[in-house]
């Protein structure tokens, strides 16, 4: 019944995301997703050195 996702479905999903979040928020969402993927990969690798560098590079305003 439900097969592979084709190009038409991908375009439809991307159009819905654009309508829901708007053009101004899409770059922010992509950046946040990218950071999440990098953190996930580092966590899966068990790279403990990245935790120290992440805390030293954090914004003191937060």
C-alpha positions, 0 to 999 in steps of 0.5 A: 500500500505505502511504497517508496517516497518519490520526488512528488512526495518530497516536494509536497513535504518540503512545501508543507514545511515552508508553509508551516515555518515560513521562509525566515525560520527555515535557515534557523531550523536547518542550522539547528538540525545540523548542530544536532546531527553533529552532536549525535555523531560525536555522542555515538563516537564517544568523543569526550574531548568535544564536551570540553571544547563546547563548554569553552566556546559557549556564549557567556550571555546565555 
